[in-house]
Amino acid sequence: MLFWGSTYIFMPILPPYVQMIGGSLQAVGLVMGAYGLAQLLFRIPLGVWVDYLGRRKPFLFLGFVLDGVAALGLIFSNSTATLFLSLFATGMAASMWVAFTVLFASYFPLGQVGLAMGLIIFSTRFSQALTNYAGGVIAENWGWKGPFYAGAALSLLGLLLTIGIPERRPEKGPPLSFKNFLLVGRNPKLLAVSALGLLLQFTICSTTTGFTPIYAQRIGASKEELGILLSAFMISTMLASLLSGNYARRLHSERSAIFIGFFLVGGALLPIPLASRLGTLYALHVVNGIGAGLVFPLLLGLAIQTVPGEQQGTAMGFFQSIYAIGMGLGPFISGIVGAHLGLPSVFILSGILSLAAAFFSWKKI
């Protein structure tokens, strides 16, 4: 909860804050894209390094250090360049999620990996929902930089608690080599799952944590209401994540659950340009969150179920690095599209891609 809370406490106000300093939708897309760019660059080598060392806990420790550095950087940022560097540091911290998920999965039998991922995503979304709302309230009462100070404090607390985390160390992995990475990365099912993760993160980072807050401001949302908006998404994602594994078993098909999830995401994004009331936007965010919550835990579980235990860090690093392409490209491309075609085009683009992902999942999973 602290790992993601230290970042998401300032996410609701970050896009408008960046626009206030940078002055354009393209600046927002560039800065928000730094978060995904860092993960694209670091998650694959990090996963390989985790497997090689057979250690996960030190990477959690490093993640909290980087989160604290990023929060402090945002406090003192006064240009698009410094905001970009701060968000890049946040993305580096988020890359440590590779080690976090593999460590958490190690506490469960292999047959319960889907359940484990549902539990950790539930905790993640609970934290994100709580801190999103808190961040909006803090910004409303203490100004734009208040959530950045809160993020730094949460990072410090997480750093202290990491000391007591137990670790079950697996066998040391094979020697570091590009060949070993390719053996894992060319797995067809892993490639399909990674592509779906990319499309999911493209839509989330383009809309939910990207340009939806700006649209909400245009129809009258306050800073506190921006926090409520993102919390509505996180709460629904949290609950759907907890039920995702059981729902897939009832359908007797992870493919069916993923298809339904992507269909709900697309169906929620396409009508956003028609929403003129915050209540409507809240409702669409809930549907969007349910869809994302169904999809993401299943993709996480599938990413590591196809490889042996000593290669799970590499597989998770590959999966998370590929979906980080969507986190980086989503805001960047959407910023360009929005600047030239208008803000509504951002939601239309992501909605169409989500529906395409639904049909792709039906064919490939």
ABEGO torsion letter per residue (X at the ends): XAAAAAAAAAAAAAAAAAAAAAGBAAAAAAAAAAAAAAAAAAAAAAAAAAAAAGBAAAAAAAAAAAAAAAAAAAAABABAAAAAAAAAAAAAAAAAAAAAAAAAAAABBAAAAAAAAAAAAAAAAAAAAAAAAAAAAAAAAAEAAAAAAAAAAAAAAAAAAAAABBBBBBBBBBBBBAAAAAAAAABAAAAAAAAAAAAAAAAAAAAAABAAAAAAAAAGBBAAAAAAAAAAAAAAAAAAAAAAAAAAAAAGBAAAAAAAAAAAAAAAAAAAAABABAAAAAAAAAAAAAAAAAAAAAAAAAAAAABBAAAAAAAAAAAAAAAAAAAAAAAAAAAAAAAAAEAAAAAAAAAAAAAAAAAAAAAAX
